[in-house]
Structures are given as structure tokens and as C-alpha cells.
Amino acid sequence: MKNFVKWTPRILAIIGILFFIVMSFDVFESDDFADVSVWRLIAGFLIHMIPAFVLIAILILSWFKSRLGGIAFLLIAIVSTLFFQAYREGLVFIFVGILPLLIGVLFITQSKWKK
């Protein structure tokens, strides 16, 4: 059970990060693909990657400080759900609201089990 609580939030966080990375590739599916410069596409891709970069940073923090990382994931869940109004769409709510909430709870649970 201890391994489950240790590895489940890490695996779920990696899956969530991969989801945001895959969604970032929508920049390259533009209808005006021929009219857009390469630098503009790269800039758009990097802007779309900001949520993934933030989640990667929080995952690295969580890996070493599980309680602090868990709190950060809980804050991400609350802020992103309200800011992006993710509660209006079911699938978006799962990835933007519920997944970080679950990850945060599991990291906090892991920090309590360490003691």
C-alpha cells in the first residue's frame, strides 16, 4: 500500500503533463499554416506549453517535498478550475480540476505516511 501511495500521484502527474503537452501541438494544426512563420509557430507552441512547464516544476517539488507539492497541486486544481471555468465541460474538468486535486491529496497522504 505504501508503494501505491508513493507512485500513484507521480504517475498521474506525468499522465496529466503528457496530456497538456499533446494538447500544445494544436498550434501546428492551423488552417493558415502556410501564412505563419516558423518563429511564430514555435512561440505559440511554447506559450501553449506553459501549463506543462508549471506542472513539471510542481512535480519536481513534490518529488522531494511531498506535502508542499501536494498543497501546490491542490491550489492548481482550485485556481485552474475557477479561472478556466473547467466545471462547465466534463472532460476538461477531469484533467484540469479533479486530476490535480487527486494528485495533491495523494501527495499529502504520502507525506503523512512518511512520518
Secondary structure, 3 states (H helix, E strand, C coil): CHHHHHHHHHHHHHHHHHHHHHHHHHHHHCCCHHHCCHHHHHHHHHHHCHHHHHHHHHHHHHHHCHHHHHHHHHHHHHHHHHHCCHHHCHHHHHHHHHHHHHHHHHHHHHHHHHC
